[in-house]
């Protein structure tokens, strides 16, 4: 879900994979592979999320 959210935000901000590559340092083929073949590590997804103004966060699950 977080990869989907990243790409949705990239689309919304009109940031392509080449622009994301130059701004985040993550190779464009790596970004493309996240859609279907591989999963990002925390450092890489966080670098990309920061480019679009988002961040990963740990939150406590609410108890019933």
C-alpha positions as CSV (number, residue, x, y, z in Angstrom):
1,X,0.0,0.0,0.0
2,X,2.8,2.5,0.7
3,X,4.3,2.0,-2.7
4,X,0.9,2.7,-4.3
5,X,0.6,5.8,-2.1
6,X,4.0,7.0,-3.3
7,X,3.1,6.6,-6.9
8,X,-0.3,8.2,-6.4
9,X,1.5,11.2,-4.9
10,X,4.1,11.3,-7.6
11,X,1.3,11.4,-10.2
12,X,-0.5,14.1,-8.3
13,X,2.6,16.2,-8.1
14,X,3.6,15.3,-11.7
15,X,6.9,13.8,-10.6
16,X,8.1,11.1,-13.0
17,X,10.5,8.3,-12.2
18,X,13.5,10.1,-13.8
19,X,12.8,13.2,-11.7
20,X,12.4,11.0,-8.6
21,X,15.6,9.3,-9.4
22,X,17.6,12.6,-9.5
23,X,15.9,13.9,-6.4
24,X,16.0,10.8,-4.2
25,X,19.1,9.0,-5.5
26,X,17.1,5.8,-6.1
27,X,17.6,4.4,-9.6
28,X,14.6,4.6,-11.9
29,X,14.6,0.8,-12.6
30,X,14.4,0.2,-8.8
31,X,11.4,2.5,-8.6
32,X,9.7,0.7,-11.5
33,X,10.4,-2.7,-10.0
34,X,8.6,-1.7,-6.8
35,X,5.3,-1.8,-8.7
36,X,5.5,-5.5,-9.5
37,X,8.8,-7.3,-8.8
38,X,10.4,-6.2,-5.6
39,X,9.7,-4.4,-2.3
40,X,11.6,-1.3,-1.2
41,X,13.7,-1.3,1.9
42,X,12.8,1.3,4.5
43,X,15.7,3.7,3.7
44,X,14.7,3.8,0.0
45,X,11.0,4.3,0.4
46,X,11.6,6.9,3.0
47,X,13.9,8.8,0.7
48,X,11.2,8.8,-2.0
49,X,8.4,9.7,0.4
50,X,10.5,12.7,1.6
51,X,10.7,14.0,-2.0
52,X,6.9,14.2,-2.2
53,X,6.5,15.7,1.3
54,X,5.5,12.5,3.1
55,X,7.2,10.3,5.8
56,X,7.0,6.9,7.4
57,X,5.7,6.8,10.9
58,X,5.3,4.2,13.6
59,X,1.9,4.5,15.4
60,X,0.5,2.5,18.2
61,X,-2.5,0.3,17.3
62,X,-5.6,1.4,19.2
63,X,-6.8,-1.2,21.8
64,X,-10.4,-2.2,21.7
